Each structure stands twice: as C-alpha cells, then as structure tokens.
Amino acid sequence: MMDDAMHRAQDVVYGQDQAAQMRKAPGLARIRAAASDSSCTVLDQSVWKRTELGPVLDLLTTEGSTQRVYVDVPIAAVVGLTHRNFSKALTWRGMLQDLHGFGWDERVIDYCESEIGHQSFPAPEAAYELKLAAYGGAVTCTNGVHRLVAAVNWLGATQGEHAVLRKVSVWYRPTDASLVSALRALEQQGARLRLGCARDDAGIRRMWFIESTTAHRVSYFHVTPGRCTPIQVGPRWVAKARAWAGLEADAVHFVSEWFDIPPTVLDTVVKDAWIDAQIRAPRYEAPLD
C-alpha cells in the first residue's frame, strides 16, 4: 500500500511515463547485485539509531575542540544514523533492500566512488551534501542516510572492508581518553555498561552515571569530564533526602532512562587514529561555513 501511494505521488510529479522510467533506473539494482555477492563483513555490522545511543557518544568525547573538516571516512567506522524509518533491518546489507532507488541512475555509482565534498546526491528529492559526525573514531550520519546506506554497500562490496568514503564533511569531537580508558577496563572485566542521567526537580542540574553489571555484582560510577569515579549507592528509601542534601551517589535512584553502551561502539570510538592523522595533516581544504 505504501509503495502504491508513493508511485501515485511520483506519477503526479513527473508524469506516468517518466516516473515509470525513473522507477527502472539501474543504479540501486547494480548496488544490490554487488552487495548480494559480497562477503564484506562491514555490510553485516549493526547500525544504531542516534536516539538508541542517546548521550553516549557525547559523553565519551570532549566538546571544546569540535571542528568541521573534510576527511576520508572508513566505512567500518560508521556506527549510527539519524533514523532508520525506511527499514526494520539493523545492518547495512539489510537496509539496502528497503531503499526505493527512484531515479537512481549510474551517476549514483560515480557519486559513491568520488570525492564527495559539497556535492548533492544525484537523485530526485535528495537535499544538501552528505554530512557526518565523528566522536573519536565512531561516526554517525546527520544528513544523507539513504545515500550513505547505498555507498557503504557499494564500496564494501567492490573495495572490501577497508574502503573509505572520500572527502566527506565531518563534525569532529575528540575522544575523552581518560574516561574511555576507564570504561574499556570495566568492559574487559566482562561488564555490561549503561549510561544514565539524573536531574534535579528543576531540570537544571544533571549528574551522569555508569552502571556496570557483571555476573557477580552491579557497580555504579559518577561520570565527569575525564573521570569515572566509583560510588557507593544507599537504599532508595533514603535516597531523595540524601540527594537533596548534595550526596550525588544516591541520585542514581532517579535516573529516568538508561542507555546501553554497545561494546562495538566503545571500541570504535577508541579507534580514532584514522581521523587524528587527517586532523594533523589535512588532505583537503577546510569546508566553507
């Protein structure tokens, strides 16, 4: 039913004959054929929605040195998208099957392989340039989700797991190395990690906590820039009074939502050598604001 409605809308905008031809454009079919025969492991990596990760990436990086750059981005570094509203699949290969590919001719292949820069995607209704954000070595997409799914599949299928998206606009936040090191140490002890935020009644003051769960115990840590401090949490029945008195440990009881920290995301944040090298020795001129 959704496809029928989409086709009717396309017929109105482009005319029935032209719309029918645009639906047969070969670009997406070529990408799908390449991906279906590919053994590239990146195509089967999990991809998260930005809302599923919540504030995790922000807390693992530092805000002060944020900058926008053109860099070559490894396809294996991309872990998140602003949305997956076109697909229920959780991997690049799976999401590819749900793209519509309307009007995607051979130019989309050229786009995927090119220095992308300020180019718009050569397809109807595609707006603006591809925009990504890098949190340490972990990358999310802020504009151009559909074209990114296509590009990762095409490049992975034709160039392998070390393929890169060339000259992409990226907002970069460097890793909070001390905090990430502390969390990786917990992870290496077999802990499942979650991040949560507690707010005061006015919603002004925020406190961040890590919950670390192993087979034997649950531990809590207070998170501040560069630090992950162990805390002892008191019983819930006295927590509110103690939290009001400024005893931050007990504010853990008032975390309204916990966000999983996927081990693969944490590991990808750490693998930031690819972007650090390009920040130190830029390959391209900086984007125009």
SVG drawing of the C-alpha trace seen along z (x, -y; Angstrom):
<svg xmlns="http://www.w3.org/2000/svg" viewBox="-2 -30 52 44">
<polyline fill="none" stroke="black" stroke-width="0.4" points="0.0,0.0 2.8,-2.4 4.5,-1.6 1.3,-2.3 0.8,-5.7 4.5,-6.5 4.0,-5.6 0.9,-7.7 2.7,-10.7 5.6,-10.1 3.2,-9.9 1.7,-13.2 5.0,-15.0 6.9,-13.5 4.1,-12.2 3.3,-8.5 5.8,-7.7 8.8,-9.5 8.0,-8.2 7.8,-4.6 11.3,-5.0 12.7,-6.5 11.5,-3.5 13.5,-1.3 16.7,-3.3 19.6,-0.8 21.7,-2.4 20.2,-0.7 19.8,2.7 23.5,2.6 24.4,1.9 22.1,4.6 23.6,7.2 27.1,6.3 26.2,6.5 24.3,9.8 27.5,11.5 29.8,9.8 31.4,11.4 32.5,8.0 31.9,8.2 31.1,4.5 27.9,4.9 26.6,7.1 27.6,4.8 24.9,3.5 23.9,-0.1 22.3,-2.1 19.8,-5.0 21.2,-8.1 18.3,-8.0 19.3,-4.4 22.7,-5.6 21.3,-8.7 24.1,-10.8 26.6,-8.0 28.8,-9.4 28.7,-13.0 29.9,-11.8 32.7,-9.8 34.2,-12.8 35.2,-16.4 33.2,-19.4 35.9,-22.1 37.8,-21.0 34.9,-20.4 35.6,-21.3 34.3,-20.7 36.7,-19.1 36.7,-17.2 38.2,-13.7 38.2,-10.2 36.0,-8.1 36.4,-4.3 33.1,-2.6 33.8,-0.4 33.8,-3.5 30.2,-4.4 28.0,-3.1 24.9,-5.4 22.2,-7.1 19.7,-9.8 16.9,-7.5 16.0,-4.1 12.4,-5.0 12.5,-3.3 13.6,0.1 13.3,2.5 16.7,4.0 19.7,3.4 22.6,3.8 23.8,2.1 23.0,5.1 19.5,5.4 18.7,1.7 19.7,1.7 16.8,3.9 14.3,1.3 15.7,-1.7 13.4,-2.8 16.1,-3.9 13.7,-6.2 15.7,-7.9 19.0,-6.4 20.9,-6.1 24.6,-5.3 25.6,-8.7 25.0,-7.3 27.8,-4.9 30.1,-7.7 29.0,-9.7 29.8,-6.8 33.3,-6.5 34.1,-10.2 35.4,-12.9 32.0,-13.8 32.7,-17.2 29.8,-19.7 28.1,-17.6 24.4,-16.9 23.3,-13.3 22.3,-12.9 18.8,-11.7 15.4,-13.4 14.5,-14.9 17.9,-14.4 18.8,-17.6 22.2,-19.0 25.6,-17.3 26.4,-14.2 27.1,-15.2 28.6,-13.0 29.8,-13.5 32.8,-11.7 33.0,-11.1 36.6,-10.0 36.7,-7.2 33.0,-6.4 30.9,-8.1 27.2,-8.9 25.2,-10.3 23.4,-13.7 22.2,-14.1 22.0,-11.7 21.0,-8.4 19.7,-6.7 22.8,-7.6 25.1,-6.5 23.4,-3.1 23.9,-2.8 27.6,-4.0 28.6,-1.7 27.1,1.3 28.7,0.4 32.1,-0.4 32.2,2.6 31.1,4.9 33.6,3.5 36.6,2.4 36.3,4.5 36.1,3.8 38.9,1.2 37.0,-1.0 36.6,-4.7 34.1,-7.4 36.3,-10.1 36.3,-13.8 33.2,-13.8 32.1,-16.8 32.5,-15.7 31.9,-17.5 34.7,-16.1 34.8,-15.7 38.0,-14.2 37.9,-11.3 37.9,-11.8 40.8,-9.4 40.8,-9.0 37.0,-8.3 37.1,-5.9 40.1,-4.0 38.2,-3.6 35.1,-2.2 37.2,0.2 38.8,1.5 35.4,2.3 34.3,3.9 37.4,6.1 36.3,7.4 33.1,8.7 30.9,5.8 27.8,4.7 27.8,0.9 24.9,-1.6 24.8,-5.3 22.2,-7.3 21.4,-10.9 19.7,-12.1 18.3,-15.7 17.1,-17.8 13.5,-18.7 14.0,-22.0 15.7,-20.0 18.7,-22.3 21.4,-20.3 22.4,-17.0 24.5,-14.1 25.8,-11.3 26.3,-7.7 27.6,-4.5 26.0,-1.2 28.4,1.7 26.9,5.2 28.8,8.5 27.7,12.0 28.5,11.2 27.7,7.6 26.3,4.3 28.5,1.2 28.0,-2.5 30.3,-5.3 29.8,-9.0 31.0,-10.4 32.6,-13.9 34.9,-15.0 37.9,-12.8 36.8,-10.8 34.8,-7.8 34.6,-7.7 33.3,-4.6 30.4,-5.4 28.5,-3.6 24.8,-3.8 22.5,-3.9 19.0,-2.4 16.3,-4.0 14.0,-4.9 16.6,-7.5 17.9,-8.5 15.7,-11.5 16.6,-13.3 20.2,-12.5 20.2,-13.6 18.7,-16.9 21.5,-17.2 24.0,-17.0 25.0,-13.4 25.3,-12.6 25.7,-8.8 22.1,-8.5 20.9,-10.4 21.4,-7.1 18.0,-6.1 16.5,-9.0 17.9,-8.1 14.9,-8.1 16.4,-6.3 19.5,-4.1 21.3,-3.8 23.3,-0.7 26.9,-1.3 27.5,1.3 31.0,2.8 31.5,2.4 30.6,-1.4 33.0,-1.9 35.8,0.0 35.1,-2.1 35.3,-5.4 38.8,-4.3 40.0,-3.6 40.5,-7.2 43.9,-7.1 42.4,-7.4 40.9,-10.8 43.7,-12.1 46.2,-11.6 44.0,-13.6 43.5,-16.4 47.2,-16.7 48.0,-16.5 44.8,-17.6 44.3,-16.1 41.7,-18.7 41.0,-22.4 38.5,-23.0 34.8,-23.2 33.3,-26.7 30.9,-27.5"/>
</svg>
